[in-house]
Amino acid sequence: MNVSLRPEVQKLIDERVNSGKYSSPEEVVEAAIIALDQLEHFGDFDADELDGLLAEGEQSIAEDGTLDGEDAFLKRARRRAERRKSLQ
């Protein structure tokens, strides 16, 4: 598949590859498509599902407490890195 990109989009891809975070333009595009897919499906809840998830979260906080912000970001970064590895 060949895709034509506007120069500003190509620049964004190049910046991410040059940062070392991604090893190729294909990897950047793949990550972007996965993120877009997640974004498009975010909020697709059945009736009352969101209320149930919120109640579950509140119960979890009551039972287990909350995470430190730094710890949460580190865990998220590790999960993202593991997900990228599994997609390769």
Backbone bond lengths (Angstrom), bond angles and torsions (degrees), N, CA, C in turn:
res aa  C-N    CA-C-N  psi(-1)  N-CA   C-N-CA  omega(-1)  CA-C   N-CA-C  phi
1 M - - - 1.446 - - 1.520 108.30 -
2 N 1.290 116.44 132.71 1.459 122.23 174.34 1.513 108.66 -112.73
3 V 1.326 116.06 137.38 1.449 121.35 -177.98 1.520 108.16 -131.21
4 S 1.326 116.14 134.97 1.465 120.81 174.89 1.520 108.33 -94.39
5 L 1.321 115.79 130.47 1.463 121.20 -178.05 1.519 110.34 -119.36
6 R 1.313 115.05 147.62 1.463 119.51 173.76 1.525 107.74 -66.09
7 P 1.334 117.42 150.85 1.472 120.46 -178.21 1.518 113.95 -55.54
8 E 1.340 117.52 -36.59 1.470 119.17 -178.56 1.526 111.39 -69.27
9 V 1.326 117.65 -30.79 1.463 120.92 177.00 1.529 109.08 -73.43
10 Q 1.316 116.79 -42.41 1.467 120.84 177.37 1.532 110.20 -59.77
11 K 1.344 116.25 -38.62 1.463 120.54 178.57 1.530 110.60 -63.10
12 L 1.332 117.28 -42.20 1.463 120.43 178.58 1.525 110.98 -61.64
13 I 1.315 116.59 -42.31 1.467 120.61 178.52 1.520 109.92 -63.44
14 D 1.337 116.14 -47.23 1.471 120.32 180.00 1.525 111.53 -59.90
15 E 1.323 117.03 -40.57 1.470 120.22 179.35 1.520 111.18 -60.83
16 R 1.323 116.82 -40.24 1.463 119.84 -179.48 1.527 111.57 -69.65
17 V 1.313 116.85 -38.86 1.466 119.54 177.14 1.527 109.51 -66.91
18 N 1.333 116.99 -45.07 1.468 121.10 -178.87 1.522 112.88 -65.12
19 S 1.343 116.74 -24.46 1.466 119.66 178.75 1.526 111.59 -71.63
20 G 1.339 115.84 -17.71 1.459 119.97 -177.55 1.511 113.37 90.48
21 K 1.310 116.66 -6.06 1.462 120.51 -179.23 1.528 110.77 -69.43
22 Y 1.313 116.41 -31.86 1.469 122.40 178.63 1.518 108.14 -126.28
23 S 1.324 115.66 147.47 1.456 119.13 -175.79 1.519 113.74 -91.82
24 S 1.337 117.75 -11.87 1.462 120.05 -178.18 1.522 110.07 -158.47
25 P 1.329 116.77 160.22 1.465 119.31 174.73 1.528 111.70 -60.26
26 E 1.316 117.09 -35.09 1.459 120.64 178.75 1.528 111.04 -61.11
27 E 1.320 116.18 -39.09 1.463 120.08 179.71 1.526 110.82 -66.24
28 V 1.328 117.47 -37.25 1.463 121.31 177.32 1.526 109.84 -64.79
29 V 1.328 116.68 -46.79 1.459 120.43 -179.03 1.526 110.10 -63.81
30 E 1.326 117.35 -41.17 1.464 120.72 178.60 1.529 110.87 -60.64
31 A 1.333 116.71 -45.32 1.464 120.63 178.85 1.527 110.35 -63.02
32 A 1.328 116.49 -38.62 1.457 120.11 179.92 1.527 111.52 -65.85
33 I 1.322 117.11 -40.93 1.462 120.62 179.84 1.524 110.68 -66.91
34 I 1.322 116.81 -40.39 1.466 120.62 177.66 1.529 109.84 -63.16
35 A 1.340 116.78 -43.55 1.460 120.62 178.57 1.531 110.89 -64.02
36 L 1.330 116.92 -40.59 1.460 120.75 177.50 1.524 111.13 -62.46
37 D 1.317 116.14 -42.38 1.459 120.45 178.82 1.530 110.57 -61.11
38 Q 1.315 116.14 -44.35 1.466 120.09 178.51 1.521 110.90 -64.71
39 L 1.325 117.04 -40.92 1.454 121.15 -179.93 1.522 111.31 -63.83
40 E 1.330 116.32 -41.33 1.459 120.17 -179.46 1.525 112.05 -67.67
41 H 1.328 116.88 -28.81 1.454 119.99 -179.57 1.523 112.91 -93.31
42 F 1.323 117.03 -10.96 1.452 121.30 178.53 1.519 108.21 -64.46
43 G 1.289 116.12 128.43 1.448 119.53 178.91 1.515 113.83 92.21
44 D 1.341 117.51 -0.99 1.458 120.07 176.30 1.520 108.77 -82.80
45 F 1.331 115.81 79.15 1.457 120.80 -177.62 1.512 109.80 -109.81
46 D 1.310 115.56 146.31 1.455 120.54 171.29 1.527 108.37 -72.31
47 A 1.324 114.76 164.02 1.464 119.44 178.04 1.528 109.40 -55.07
48 D 1.285 116.61 133.94 1.475 125.32 178.79 1.529 114.07 70.86
49 E 1.332 118.53 -6.15 1.471 119.43 179.73 1.526 111.24 -65.18
50 L 1.339 117.03 -42.78 1.459 119.93 -179.85 1.524 111.05 -62.98
51 D 1.330 116.27 -41.55 1.468 119.22 177.31 1.527 111.05 -59.67
52 G 1.314 116.39 -41.01 1.459 121.01 178.21 1.514 112.39 -64.29
53 L 1.341 116.12 -41.92 1.464 120.21 178.62 1.522 111.24 -65.65
54 L 1.322 116.65 -40.44 1.466 119.73 177.65 1.528 111.13 -63.69
55 A 1.325 116.71 -42.81 1.465 120.54 178.18 1.524 110.41 -62.57
56 E 1.332 116.02 -40.81 1.470 120.28 177.89 1.527 110.69 -62.31
57 G 1.332 116.73 -41.82 1.457 120.58 178.04 1.516 112.48 -64.03
58 E 1.320 116.01 -42.79 1.463 119.98 178.57 1.524 111.33 -63.72
59 Q 1.323 116.17 -38.92 1.465 119.98 177.59 1.522 110.25 -65.47
60 S 1.316 117.08 -41.20 1.463 121.22 178.71 1.522 111.27 -61.27
61 I 1.325 116.32 -41.85 1.466 120.30 178.00 1.527 110.30 -63.67
62 A 1.322 115.95 -43.05 1.468 119.86 -179.84 1.523 111.12 -62.89
63 E 1.339 117.30 -38.33 1.467 121.16 -177.19 1.524 113.06 -83.82
64 D 1.339 116.67 -42.04 1.466 120.57 -171.51 1.521 114.50 -110.86
65 G 1.314 117.72 -9.86 1.452 120.47 -176.25 1.521 110.74 81.39
66 T 1.308 115.38 -166.07 1.464 120.93 -178.31 1.523 110.30 -114.62
67 L 1.319 115.65 168.22 1.460 121.92 176.79 1.516 110.38 -96.18
68 D 1.297 116.07 147.28 1.447 121.65 169.51 1.528 107.56 -64.30
69 G 1.317 117.73 140.49 1.465 121.81 -178.28 1.517 113.10 -55.27
70 E 1.323 117.62 -45.58 1.474 120.84 179.67 1.520 110.86 -61.04
71 D 1.327 117.08 -43.58 1.464 121.12 179.02 1.527 110.36 -61.59
72 A 1.321 116.37 -41.60 1.465 120.45 -179.81 1.518 110.84 -63.10
73 F 1.336 117.88 -43.69 1.462 120.88 179.24 1.523 111.60 -65.41
74 L 1.324 117.54 -39.04 1.461 120.63 178.15 1.529 110.89 -64.30
75 K 1.328 116.75 -43.98 1.466 120.53 178.43 1.523 110.45 -62.31
76 R 1.327 116.55 -41.37 1.462 120.43 179.31 1.525 110.32 -63.43
77 A 1.321 117.46 -43.67 1.467 121.17 179.77 1.523 110.58 -62.14
78 R 1.330 117.32 -40.51 1.471 120.35 178.54 1.522 111.01 -64.76
79 R 1.337 116.79 -42.97 1.472 120.17 179.37 1.523 110.81 -63.22
80 R 1.329 117.58 -41.15 1.465 120.67 178.97 1.527 110.51 -64.11
81 A 1.329 117.28 -41.87 1.463 120.63 179.29 1.524 110.59 -64.02
82 E 1.330 116.73 -41.96 1.467 120.36 178.17 1.526 110.85 -64.46
83 R 1.336 116.84 -39.55 1.464 120.79 179.53 1.534 110.23 -64.39
84 R 1.346 115.87 -42.79 1.478 118.93 178.68 1.514 111.20 -62.25
85 K 1.351 116.89 -40.67 1.467 120.44 178.42 1.521 111.17 -62.97
86 S 1.332 116.52 -40.02 1.461 119.94 -177.70 1.516 112.30 -69.95
87 L 1.337 117.49 -21.71 1.452 121.14 -179.57 1.529 112.22 -84.89
88 Q 1.310 116.30 -12.92 1.473 119.50 -177.44 1.498 112.02 -82.59
